[in-house]
Amino acid sequence: MTRPLAFDTAPWSIGLAGVDPAQLAHRESVFALSNGHVGWRGNLDEGEPHGIAGSYLNGVFEHHPMPYAEDGYGYPDRGQSVINVPNGQIIRLFVDDEPFDVRAGRTASHEQRLDFRDGTLRREVEWTSPAGRTVRVRSTRLVSLTHRAVAAIRYEVAAVDAPVTVTLQSELVANEPMPEPHPDPRVQEALHKPLEEADRFVLGTGATLVHRTRESDLGVAVSMDHVIAAAGERTPTTDTATSADLARTTIAAELAAGERLEVVKFVGHEFQHGLSASGLRDRAEAAVGDAVRDGWQGLISGQRSRLDDYWTCADVEVEGAPRLQQAVRFALFHVFQSAARLEGRSVPGKGLTGAGYEGHTFWDFEGFVLPVLTSTAPEAAEQALRWRHATLDHARARARQLHLAGAAFPWRTIDGTESSGYWPASTIAFHLNADIAAAAMHYVRATGDERFEREAGLEILVETARLWVSLGRWDADGGFHLDGVTGPDEYSAIVDDNVFTNLMARQNLVGAADAARRHADVAEALGVTDEEIGGWSAVAAAMAIPFDERREVHPHSAGFTERARWDFEATGDDQYPLQDHFPYFDLYRKQVVKQADLVLALLFAHEAFTPDQKARAFAYYEALTVRDSSLSAAAQSVIAAEVGHLDLAADYLAEVATIDLDDLHGNTEEGLHMASLAGIWMAITAGLGGMRESERGLRFAPRLPEQLTRVSFGIRVQGHMLRLDIRPEATTYRAVDSTPLTVWHFGEELLLQPGEAVTVPTPPLGDPGPRPTQPRGCAPRDFEAAFGE
């Protein structure tokens, strides 16, 4: 593992001095910009050197064959992979005919900085060419939060101490290579140069490239134009030319010492299936035209205004660990920009920061990211849920293929069709359907958005409820069982009565019945009868929830606690992740947990367990969980806090907060872990804040570990804002611009009046018992090691 990058510690930005070509891929993910529609990795402006080039549009992908060692019924016959769209980031610089390259000449200074309040990536470099000419380069780039299709760069080059001739080559580059998605040559061939030229255009200092994907038949247009300003007597010269995969505007200027050339580059992006090349061109060029009329300052102003509005509620303040403060805002910034302009799409597992997971969306989004958006940017959450609703026909077709009723949403997808070929940990991980339903229910409870529930939410609940009834079986004693499924833990596949799955299915069924009764007219239009609603309620009441009476703990799934335990002492540190060193058949039959499965049930279905059951279960599964998944630490932090182990909760918080910044899993180069970033917010609000939903309203049980002196966060409730200010001895609740709001503090009812602040003490913490232990070598990251100053 390479040494972590030495990012600075600043409360509202993150910066990095110097440049190491060997570690570019990591920094490119950290410095990525997005708005949910367009994504640009934080590549250097000149395009070379780079770690992984990345310019993405959410929903642009290519089909490829799905290679199987042996075919089987129901296996997807083709996969989907995100591809690079024509890249508009590149501005190459020549200084007296020598190319600016940080690997040549002398770089006196180099810094990149991602600003969380401005939504910009800034870069400043002072460079001397091999021939001795020194220039200072300043660039600022953004992906607009107000113009859905637009990204822009302000690029300035100044002569430092002698006259120079500078030449800029501003480019659109198509068919840049992606990281190898699969070793099979058939997949590689399908994804090699997936864009075919459809048309190209030049107009003044602007150009547009239009392409189509070969198999998925998506039309893509990327357009650019420039506003040029230069100090000095001589006007810069310009020329624009295109070829099939390249558009280039060349700008040349002679600069005296101290003079500068400034170029603002505006880039528009559009894609659609079935639209003509001229139609795509018109849309991309219109986006650029709108941005040019607003101008650079207009884009900057819009960026700041949108983020100011977001941070008013979303900001989390942390005192006691400056680097944790930065990490929390870094996470919230990336979560927001991944979804700001979704407009009917979802957030991939890596957002638009990299091509990891082939650009697929998973249940991680509904389970981890959507709760953050629902509480801080609910309009983005609604768009993502409406995308799921728009894919229901694909899910219904998949259910029919599996000989099931209702809808079976895909384990991994880009357009709503199944794109996973590993069925033990994908097709039969049916819990994702209940996770999607739970996200829809949470959104409605948190926002009061009845229109969404009638137009989309109810149908999601109905079709997933139908799935559960058709998937399960009744036993002779009247119990209902879900056999042969996989829960969140992918080291325990094809199990019976996974507790997480069964509890989430029960919530789904109860929620569907309640919503159908609330909206009887919509339910009737969906073919729902009183008998069917009664059937959902009966199945929910009879759902089997295994419990090991001898050990007084819920098994992960039926019989799990009777299995042999994994031999952790005989497992070397170099044998993690286990899936890379041991056969799945061995993992499947042992007590070992990749992802905190039963612990997730303690969080997502918290009302199904008593406090004693939670404490015992947490201790039991801590000893089995190896965290080969980036999703585990957040849930473990939350439950550690709930059962009173605040020091352990802090350590897990430190781990989840640094997974990407310190590249703990060694794959941040493929993109940021969006669910893990959202998990930082979860660890603070649900963990340290003790926030839980209940039938009576929001419950809180705030406590701080000794490392922190204050935590403050806000959430949106029914269109209004609630803010908590937590200190060791007491918590202040304040209803901001709201109607009266009732919350619960350690079981005590608080009625908050608009604008009123109520401070209540923190009750003493009882003895939680010994700190739970983890498998050898699997303890979480130490808080002080991660954040100690």
C-alpha positions in Angstrom: 0.0 0.0 0.0 1.4 3.4 -1.0 1.8 6.2 1.6 -1.4 8.2 2.1 -1.4 11.6 0.3 -0.5 14.5 2.6 -3.7 16.5 2.3 -3.8 19.6 4.4 -6.3 20.2 7.2 -8.7 23.0 6.5 -12.3 23.4 7.7 -13.9 24.2 4.4 -11.6 22.9 1.7 -9.0 20.2 1.1 -5.7 20.9 -0.6 -2.5 19.1 -1.7 0.9 20.6 -2.4 3.3 19.1 -4.9 2.5 16.4 -7.4 3.6 12.8 -7.5 2.8 11.2 -10.9 2.7 7.8 -9.2 -0.2 8.8 -7.0 -2.3 10.8 -9.4 -5.2 8.4 -9.5 -6.0 8.8 -5.8 -5.9 12.6 -5.9 -8.1 12.6 -9.1 -10.9 10.9 -7.2 -10.6 13.1 -4.2 -10.6 16.3 -6.4 -13.5 15.1 -8.7 -16.3 17.5 -9.5 -19.9 16.6 -10.4 -23.5 17.7 -10.3 -25.2 14.3 -10.8 -25.4 14.7 -14.5 -21.8 15.6 -15.5 -18.7 14.2 -13.7 -15.1 15.3 -14.1 -12.2 13.6 -12.3 -9.6 15.9 -10.9 -7.2 15.3 -13.7 -4.4 17.9 -14.3 -5.6 20.5 -16.8 -3.1 19.6 -19.5 -4.2 15.9 -19.5 -0.8 14.5 -19.0 0.3 12.9 -16.8 -2.8 11.4 -15.5 -3.7 8.4 -13.4 -7.1 7.6 -14.8 -8.8 9.9 -17.3 -12.5 10.4 -16.4 -15.3 12.5 -17.9 -18.7 10.9 -17.4 -22.4 11.5 -18.0 -24.8 9.8 -15.6 -26.5 7.2 -17.7 -24.1 6.9 -20.6 -22.8 3.4 -20.8 -22.0 0.6 -23.3 -23.2 -3.0 -23.4 -20.7 -5.8 -23.3 -21.0 -9.6 -23.3 -21.3 -11.3 -19.9 -18.8 -14.2 -19.9 -19.8 -17.3 -17.9 -17.9 -20.5 -17.3 -21.3 -22.2 -17.6 -24.5 -20.7 -18.7 -27.7 -20.9 -16.6 -31.3 -19.9 -16.8 -31.9 -16.3 -15.9 -28.4 -15.1 -16.2 -28.1 -11.7 -17.8 -26.9 -12.1 -21.4 -25.1 -8.7 -21.4 -23.5 -6.3 -19.0 -23.3 -2.5 -18.8 -20.2 -0.4 -18.2 -19.8 3.3 -17.8 -17.6 4.9 -20.5 -15.8 8.1 -20.9 -17.6 10.8 -22.9 -15.6 13.3 -24.9 -13.4 15.0 -22.3 -13.6 18.8 -22.2 -11.2 19.3 -19.3 -8.0 19.4 -21.3 -6.1 22.6 -21.9 -2.6 21.9 -23.0 0.1 24.6 -22.6 3.2 25.2 -24.7 5.8 27.7 -23.5 8.0 28.8 -26.4 7.1 25.5 -28.1 8.0 23.4 -25.1 5.0 21.5 -23.6 4.2 22.2 -20.0 4.6 18.9 -18.1 5.2 18.6 -14.4 7.6 15.7 -15.2 9.9 18.0 -17.1 11.6 21.3 -16.3 11.3 22.5 -12.7 8.1 22.9 -10.7 8.8 25.5 -8.0 5.3 25.1 -6.5 2.1 23.2 -7.3 -1.2 23.1 -5.3 -4.7 21.9 -6.0 -7.6 22.8 -3.6 -11.2 21.6 -3.6 -13.4 24.3 -2.0 -16.6 23.0 -0.4 -18.4 26.4 -0.3 -17.5 27.5 -3.8 -17.8 24.1 -5.4 -14.6 24.7 -7.3 -11.2 23.0 -7.9 -8.4 25.5 -7.9 -4.8 24.9 -9.1 -1.8 27.1 -9.0 1.6 26.2 -10.5 4.9 28.0 -11.0 6.9 26.1 -13.6 10.2 26.7 -15.4 10.7 25.0 -18.8 13.8 23.0 -19.6 14.9 26.1 -21.6 14.5 28.4 -18.6 11.2 30.2 -19.3 9.1 30.6 -16.1 5.3 30.9 -16.1 2.7 31.0 -13.5 -0.5 29.0 -14.2 -3.7 29.5 -12.3 -6.9 27.5 -13.1 -10.3 27.2 -11.5 -12.8 24.6 -12.7 -16.4 23.8 -11.8 -19.2 21.5 -12.7 -22.2 23.8 -12.5 -24.9 23.2 -9.9 -27.2 25.6 -11.7 -26.6 24.7 -15.3 -27.2 21.0 -15.5 -25.2 20.3 -18.6 -22.3 22.7 -18.1 -18.7 22.5 -16.8 -16.2 25.4 -17.1 -12.6 26.3 -16.6 -10.9 29.6 -16.1 -7.3 29.2 -17.1 -4.7 31.9 -16.7 -1.0 31.8 -17.7 1.4 34.6 -16.9 5.0 35.3 -17.9 7.0 35.7 -14.7 10.4 37.2 -15.5 10.9 37.3 -19.3 8.9 37.5 -22.5 7.4 34.2 -23.7 5.1 33.0 -26.5 2.4 30.8 -25.0 0.1 28.5 -26.9 -3.0 26.9 -25.5 -4.6 23.8 -27.1 -8.1 23.6 -25.6 -9.6 20.2 -26.6 -12.5 17.8 -26.6 -11.1 14.3 -26.7 -13.2 11.2 -27.4 -12.6 7.5 -26.8 -10.1 8.0 -24.0 -9.3 4.5 -22.6 -10.9 3.3 -19.4 -9.4 0.9 -16.8 -9.7 -2.7 -17.9 -13.2 -3.8 -16.6 -12.7 -7.5 -17.2 -9.9 -9.8 -18.3 -12.1 -11.4 -21.0 -11.1 -10.1 -24.4 -14.7 -10.1 -25.6 -15.5 -7.5 -22.9 -12.4 -5.5 -23.7 -13.3 -5.5 -27.4 -16.8 -4.2 -26.7 -15.5 -1.4 -24.6 -12.6 -0.4 -26.8 -13.5 2.9 -28.5 -17.2 2.6 -27.8 -18.0 6.0 -29.4 -18.6 6.2 -33.1 -18.6 9.6 -34.9 -22.0 10.9 -35.8 -21.1 14.5 -36.7 -18.8 17.4 -35.9 -19.1 21.2 -36.1 -16.9 24.3 -35.9 -18.1 27.8 -35.2 -15.6 30.5 -34.4 -13.7 29.5 -31.3 -16.2 26.8 -30.5 -16.7 23.2 -31.6 -19.0 20.3 -31.1 -18.5 16.5 -31.3 -21.4 14.2 -31.7 -21.0 10.4 -31.2 -23.1 7.3 -30.7 -22.4 4.3 -28.7 -22.0 1.2 -30.8 -24.3 -1.2 -28.8 -26.4 0.8 -26.4 -27.2 3.3 -29.2 -26.9 6.4 -27.0 -26.3 9.7 -28.7 -23.7 12.0 -27.0 -22.8 15.6 -27.8 -20.1 17.6 -26.1 -19.6 21.3 -27.1 -17.1 23.9 -26.1 -16.6 27.7 -26.6 -14.1 30.2 -25.2 -13.9 33.7 -23.9 -10.4 35.1 -24.3 -8.6 38.0 -22.7 -5.0 39.0 -22.8 -2.9 41.8 -21.5 -0.5 43.4 -23.9 -0.7 45.1 -27.3 -1.0 42.0 -29.6 -4.3 40.2 -29.9 -4.1 36.4 -29.4 -4.5 34.3 -32.6 -7.0 31.5 -32.6 -7.8 28.5 -34.8 -10.3 25.6 -34.4 -10.3 22.3 -36.1 -11.9 18.9 -35.6 -11.4 15.2 -36.5 -13.5 12.2 -35.6 -12.3 12.0 -31.9 -10.8 15.4 -31.4 -11.8 19.1 -31.4 -9.1 21.6 -30.8 -9.1 25.4 -30.4 -5.5 26.7 -30.5 -4.9 30.1 -28.8 -1.5 31.8 -29.1 -0.2 34.9 -27.5 3.1 36.8 -27.0 3.4 37.9 -23.4 5.9 40.3 -21.9 7.1 39.8 -18.3 4.2 40.2 -16.0 1.5 39.9 -18.7 -1.0 37.2 -18.8 -3.4 35.3 -21.0 -6.8 34.3 -19.6 -9.2 31.9 -21.2 -12.6 30.8 -19.9 -13.7 27.5 -21.4 -17.4 26.6 -21.3 -18.3 22.9 -22.0 -21.8 21.6 -22.6 -22.9 17.9 -22.4 -26.0 16.2 -23.7 -27.1 12.6 -24.4 -30.2 10.8 -25.4 -31.4 7.7 -27.1 -33.1 8.3 -30.5 -32.2 12.0 -30.9 -30.6 13.1 -34.2 -27.1 14.4 -34.3 -28.3 17.9 -35.1 -30.8 17.8 -32.1 -28.0 16.7 -29.8 -25.8 19.4 -31.1 -28.4 22.1 -30.6 -28.9 21.1 -27.0 -25.2 21.0 -26.2 -24.5 24.3 -27.9 -27.5 25.9 -26.2 -26.1 24.9 -22.8 -22.8 26.5 -23.7 -24.6 29.6 -25.0 -26.5 30.0 -21.8 -23.3 29.7 -19.7 -21.5 32.2 -21.9 -24.3 34.7 -21.4 -24.1 34.2 -17.6 -20.3 34.5 -17.8 -17.7 33.1 -15.4 -18.8 35.2 -12.5 -22.4 34.2 -13.0 -21.5 30.5 -12.8 -19.4 31.2 -9.7 -22.2 33.1 -8.1 -24.7 30.4 -8.8 -22.4 27.8 -7.4 -21.9 29.6 -4.2 -25.6 30.4 -3.8 -26.6 26.8 -4.3 -24.1 25.5 -1.8 -24.9 28.3 0.7 -28.5 27.0 0.7 -27.3 23.4 1.1 -24.9 24.1 4.0 -27.5 26.1 5.9 -29.1 22.7 6.9 -26.5 20.1 6.0 -23.4 21.5 7.8 -22.1 19.3 10.6 -19.9 21.1 13.1 -17.3 19.1 15.0 -15.0 20.4 17.8 -12.1 18.5 19.1 -10.7 17.0 15.9 -10.0 19.5 13.0 -9.3 16.7 10.5 -12.6 15.0 11.3 -14.3 18.3 10.7 -12.7 18.5 7.3 -13.6 14.9 6.5 -17.3 15.4 7.4 -17.6 18.4 5.1 -15.7 16.6 2.4 -18.1 13.8 2.6 -21.2 15.9 2.6 -19.9 18.0 -0.3 -19.4 14.9 -2.4 -22.7 13.3 -1.5 -24.5 16.5 -2.5 -22.7 17.1 -5.7 -23.3 13.5 -6.7 -27.0 14.1 -6.7 -27.6 17.8 -7.1 -28.9 17.5 -10.7 -30.0 13.9 -10.9 -33.3 14.7 -12.6 -34.6 11.2 -12.9 -31.5 9.1 -12.3 -29.7 7.5 -9.4 -26.2 7.8 -7.9 -23.7 5.1 -8.9 -21.7 3.4 -6.2 -18.7 5.7 -7.0 -20.9 8.7 -7.9 -19.3 10.3 -11.0 -15.8 10.3 -9.5 -14.5 7.2 -11.1 -15.4 4.1 -13.1 -15.3 1.7 -10.2 -18.1 -0.9 -10.0 -18.5 -0.2 -13.8 -20.6 2.8 -12.9 -23.4 0.7 -11.4 -26.0 1.7 -8.9 -26.5 -0.7 -5.9 -28.7 -0.9 -2.8 -26.0 1.0 -1.0 -27.6 4.2 -2.5 -31.0 3.6 -1.0 -29.6 2.2 2.3 -26.9 4.8 3.0 -27.0 7.8 0.6 -30.7 8.5 0.4 -31.2 9.0 4.1 -28.6 11.8 4.0 -30.2 13.4 0.9 -33.7 13.0 2.4 -32.6 14.9 5.5 -30.5 17.6 3.8 -31.5 17.8 0.1 -34.9 16.1 -0.2 -35.4 17.3 -3.8 -32.5 15.1 -4.9 -33.8 12.2 -2.9 -37.1 12.4 -4.7 -35.4 12.4 -8.1 -33.5 9.2 -7.3 -36.6 7.5 -6.0 -38.6 8.5 -9.1 -35.8 6.9 -11.2 -36.4 3.6 -9.3 -40.1 4.0 -10.0 -39.4 4.7 -13.7 -37.6 1.3 -13.9 -40.5 -0.7 -12.5 -41.2 -2.3 -15.8 -37.7 -3.7 -16.0 -38.1 -5.0 -12.4 -41.4 -6.6 -13.2 -39.9 -8.3 -16.2 -37.1 -9.6 -14.1 -39.5 -10.9 -11.5 -41.4 -12.8 -14.2 -38.2 -14.3 -15.5 -37.5 -15.5 -12.0 -41.0 -16.9 -11.8 -42.0 -14.5 -9.1 -44.7 -11.9 -8.7 -44.4 -8.2 -8.3 -41.0 -6.5 -9.1 -37.4 -7.7 -8.5 -35.1 -4.7 -8.8 -31.6 -5.3 -10.1 -28.6 -5.9 -7.8 -26.4 -3.7 -10.0 -27.5 -1.6 -12.9 -27.2 1.6 -14.9 -30.5 1.7 -16.8 -32.6 -0.5 -14.6 -31.9 -3.9 -16.1 -29.9 -6.5 -14.2 -26.2 -6.3 -14.9 -24.8 -8.7 -12.4 -23.9 -12.3 -13.3 -22.9 -13.6 -9.9 -26.2 -14.8 -8.6 -25.4 -16.1 -5.1 -24.5 -12.5 -4.0 -26.7 -10.6 -6.4 -29.9 -12.0 -7.9 -30.8 -13.7 -4.6 -29.9 -10.7 -2.5 -33.6 -9.8 -2.5 -33.3 -7.6 0.5 -32.5 -4.7 -1.9 -36.2 -4.6 -2.8 -37.1 -3.9 0.8 -34.3 -1.4 1.1 -35.7 0.5 -1.8 -39.2 0.4 -0.3 -37.8 1.5 3.1 -36.1 4.5 1.4 -39.4 5.5 -0.2 -41.2 5.2 3.2 -38.6 7.2 5.0 -38.7 9.9 2.3 -42.5 10.3 2.7 -42.3 10.3 6.6 -39.5 12.9 6.6 -41.0 15.2 3.9 -44.7 14.7 4.1 -44.7 14.5 0.2 -48.1 12.9 -0.4 -47.9 13.5 -4.1 -44.8 11.4 -4.4 -46.4 8.6 -2.4 -49.5 8.6 -4.6 -47.6 9.0 -7.9 -44.6 6.6 -7.2 -44.1 5.5 -3.7 -47.2 3.4 -3.3 -46.5 1.5 -6.6 -43.0 0.7 -5.4 -44.4 -0.6 -2.1 -47.1 -2.7 -3.8 -44.9 -4.4 -6.3 -42.2 -5.2 -3.7 -44.8 -6.5 -1.3 -46.1 -8.9 -4.0 -42.6 -10.1 -4.5 -42.2 -11.1 -0.8 -45.5 -13.0 -0.8 -44.5 -15.0 -3.9 -40.9 -15.6 -2.6 -41.7 -17.1 0.8 -43.3 -20.2 2.1 -45.6 -21.1 5.0 -44.7 -23.8 7.5 -47.0 -26.2 9.2 -47.1 -24.0 12.4 -48.2 -20.9 10.5 -44.8 -19.3 10.2 -43.6 -17.5 7.0 -40.1 -18.1 5.8 -37.7 -16.7 3.1 -35.4 -19.5 2.1 -32.3 -19.4 -0.1 -31.6 -15.7 0.0 -28.5 -13.6 0.6 -28.4 -10.8 3.1 -26.0 -7.8 3.1 -23.2 -10.1 4.2 -21.8 -11.7 1.0 -19.7 -14.2 3.0 -23.0 -16.0 3.9 -24.8 -16.6 0.7 -27.9 -18.8 0.0 -29.2 -18.9 3.6 -32.7 -19.3 5.1 -34.4 -16.6 7.1 -31.7 -14.0 7.0 -32.7 -11.7 9.9 -32.0 -8.5 8.1 -33.9 -9.6 5.0 -36.9 -10.9 7.0 -37.2 -7.8 9.1 -36.9 -5.5 6.1 -39.5 -7.5 4.2 -41.8 -7.3 7.2 -41.4 -3.5 7.2 -42.1 -3.5 3.5 -45.3 -5.5 3.8 -46.6 -3.4 6.7 -45.8 -0.2 4.9 -47.5 -1.3 1.7 -50.6 -2.2 3.6 -50.7 1.1 5.4 -50.1 3.1 2.2 -52.7 1.2 0.3 -55.3 1.9 2.9 -54.3 5.6 2.9 -54.7 5.9 -0.9 -57.4 3.4 -1.6 -58.2 4.9 -5.0 -54.6 4.6 -6.2 -54.3 1.1 -4.8 -57.4 0.0 -6.6 -56.0 1.3 -9.9 -53.0 -0.9 -9.2 -55.2 -3.9 -8.8 -54.9 -4.1 -5.0 -57.8 -5.7 -3.2 -58.7 -5.8 0.4 -57.9 -9.5 0.4 -54.4 -8.8 -0.9 -53.8 -6.1 1.8 -55.0 -8.6 4.4 -52.5 -11.1 3.0 -49.6 -8.7 3.3 -50.5 -8.1 6.9 -50.8 -11.8 7.7 -47.4 -12.5 6.1 -45.8 -9.7 8.1 -47.2 -10.9 11.3 -46.0 -14.5 10.6 -42.5 -13.6 9.4 -39.9 -15.9 11.0 -37.2 -14.1 12.9 -34.7 -16.7 14.2 -33.4 -16.4 17.7 -30.7 -18.6 19.4 -32.2 -19.2 22.8 -29.0 -20.9 24.1 -26.7 -18.0 23.2 -29.5 -15.4 23.7 -28.6 -13.8 20.4 -30.2 -13.5 17.0 -28.4 -15.6 14.4 -27.4 -13.9 11.2 -29.6 -16.4 9.5 -31.2 -19.7 10.5 -28.5 -22.0 11.9 -25.7 -19.5 11.5 -24.6 -19.6 15.2 -24.2 -23.4 14.9 -21.6 -23.3 12.2 -17.9 -23.6 12.8 -16.2 -20.3 13.4 -13.6 -19.1 11.0 -10.0 -19.7 12.2 -9.0 -16.1 12.5 -5.8 -16.9 14.3 -4.6 -18.9 11.3 -5.5 -16.2 8.9 -2.6 -14.0 7.9 -2.8 -10.2 7.6 -1.9 -10.6 3.9 -5.0 -12.9 3.4 -7.5 -10.1 3.5 -9.9 -9.5 1.9 -10.8 -13.2 2.4 -12.6 -13.4 -0.9 -9.3 -13.0 -2.7 -7.6 -15.8 -0.9 -10.2 -18.4 0.1 -12.9 -20.3 -1.9 -16.5 -19.0 -1.4 -17.7 -22.5 -0.5 -15.5 -22.3 2.6 -16.6 -18.7 3.5 -20.3 -19.6 3.0 -20.2 -22.4 5.6 -18.3 -20.6 8.4 -19.1 -18.0 11.0 -17.3 -15.0 9.4 -18.9 -11.7 8.3 -17.7 -9.5 5.5 -20.3 -6.8 6.0 -22.0 -6.0 9.3 -25.3 -7.9 8.5 -27.1 -8.5 11.7 -25.6 -5.2 13.0 -27.4 -3.5 10.0 -30.6 -5.1 11.2 -30.1 -3.5 14.6 -30.0 -0.1 12.9 -32.4 -0.4 10.0 -35.1 -2.4 12.1 -34.1 -1.0 15.5 -37.6 -1.3 17.0 -37.5 -5.1 16.6 -34.8 -5.6 19.3 -34.6 -4.9 23.0 -31.6 -3.0 24.4 -30.2 -6.2 25.9 -30.5 -8.0 22.6 -28.7 -5.2 20.8 -25.8 -5.3 23.3 -25.4 -9.0 23.1 -25.7 -9.2 19.3 -23.3 -6.4 18.8 -20.6 -8.1 21.0 -21.2 -11.4 19.3 -20.9 -10.2 15.7 -17.9 -7.9 16.5 -15.9 -11.0 17.0 -16.8 -12.3 13.6 -16.8 -9.2 11.3 -13.7 -8.6 9.2 -14.9 -5.5 7.3 -13.8 -6.5 3.9 -16.6 -4.2 2.9 -16.4 -0.4 3.2 -20.1 -0.3 4.4 -19.5 -2.0 7.7 -17.7 0.7 9.8 -20.5 3.2 9.7 -23.2 0.8 11.0 -20.7 -0.6 13.6 -20.0 3.0 14.8 -23.8 3.7 15.2 -24.5 0.6 17.2 -21.4 0.9 19.3 -22.6 4.3 20.4 -26.1 3.0 21.1 -24.9 0.2 23.4 -22.6 2.6 25.2 -19.2 1.9 23.8 -18.4 5.5 22.8 -14.7 4.9 22.5 -15.3 2.1 20.0 -17.9 4.3 18.2 -15.2 7.0 17.8 -12.7 4.5 16.4 -15.2 3.3 13.8 -16.0 6.9 13.0 -12.3 7.5 12.4 -12.2 4.6 10.0 -15.2 5.4 7.9 -14.1 9.1 7.8 -10.7 8.2 6.3 -11.5 5.3 4.0 -11.1 7.5 0.9 -8.9 10.3 2.2 -6.3 7.8 3.3 -7.3 5.1 0.8 -7.7 2.5 3.5 -9.1 -0.1 1.0 -6.5 0.6 -1.7 -9.1 1.3 -4.4 -10.0 5.0 -4.1 -8.3 5.5 -7.5 -11.4 3.8 -8.9 -13.6 6.5 -7.4 -14.9 7.6 -4.0 -17.1 5.2 -1.9 -20.4 7.2 -1.9 -22.1 5.0 0.6 -19.2 5.1 3.0 -19.1 8.9 2.6 -22.7 9.0 3.5 -21.9 6.7 6.4 -19.9 9.4 8.1 -23.1 11.5 8.4 -24.9 8.4 9.6 -22.2 7.7 12.3 -22.6 11.2 13.6 -26.4 11.7 13.5 -27.6 8.2 14.2 -24.5 7.2 16.2 -23.4 10.2 18.4 -26.8 11.9 18.0 -28.8 8.6 18.6 -31.3 9.7 15.9 -34.0 7.1 15.2 -37.4 7.2 13.5 -40.3 5.9 15.5 -44.1 5.9 15.2 -44.2 8.8 17.7 -41.6 10.9 15.8 -37.9 11.4 15.8 -36.0 10.1 18.8 -32.6 11.2 19.9 -30.1 9.9 22.5 -27.0 12.2 22.1 -23.7 11.3 23.7 -20.1 12.3 22.8 -17.0 10.3 23.1 -14.2 12.0 25.2 -12.3 13.0 22.0 -15.0 15.5 21.0 -16.2 18.5 22.8 -19.1 19.5 20.6 -21.1 18.3 17.6 -23.9 20.2 15.8 -26.0 19.1 12.9 -29.3 19.9 11.1 -32.0 17.9 9.4 -35.0 18.8 7.4 -38.3 17.6 8.8 -41.6 18.1 7.0 -40.1 20.9 5.0 -38.6 22.7 8.1 -35.3 22.5 9.8 -34.3 21.1 13.2 -30.8 21.7 14.6 -29.1 19.9 17.4 -26.1 21.2 19.4 -24.6 18.4 21.4 -22.1 18.9 24.2 -21.0 16.3 26.8 -23.3 17.6 29.5 -26.4 18.6 27.5 -28.0 19.0 24.1 -29.8 22.0 22.7 -32.7 21.5 20.2 -33.8 24.3 18.0 -36.7 24.4 15.6 -35.7 26.7 12.8 -38.5 28.4 10.8 -40.9 25.5 11.6 -44.3 24.9 13.0 -44.2 23.3 16.5 -42.2 20.1 16.4 -42.2 17.2 18.8 -39.0 15.2 19.3 -37.9 12.7 22.0 -34.7 13.1 24.1 -33.8 9.8 25.9 -37.6 9.1 26.0 -38.6 12.5 27.2 -41.0 14.4 25.0 -40.0 17.8 23.9 -42.4 20.3 22.2 -40.3 22.8 20.3 -41.8 26.1 19.3 -40.7 27.9 16.1 -37.3 29.5 16.7 -37.2 28.2 20.3 -34.0 26.6 21.7 -34.5 24.0 24.4 -31.5 22.6 26.3 -31.8 19.3 28.2 -29.2 17.4 30.2 -27.6 14.2 29.1 -28.4 11.4 31.5 -25.5 9.4 33.1 -24.2 6.5 31.0 -24.4 3.1 32.7 -21.7 0.6 32.5 -21.7 -0.9 29.0 -19.4 -3.8 30.1 -16.2 -4.8 28.4 -15.3 -3.4 25.1 -16.2 -5.9 22.4 -13.2 -7.4 20.5 -12.7 -8.0 16.8 -10.9 -10.8 14.9 -7.2 -10.6 15.1 -5.9 -7.8 12.9 -9.5 -6.4 12.3 -9.8 -3.8 15.0 -11.0 -0.4 13.7 -8.7 2.5 13.1 -7.7 4.2 16.3 -9.3 7.7 16.6 -6.1 9.3 17.9 -4.0 7.8 15.2 -6.3 9.1 12.5 -7.1 12.6 14.0 -4.6 13.3 16.7 -3.0 16.7 16.2 
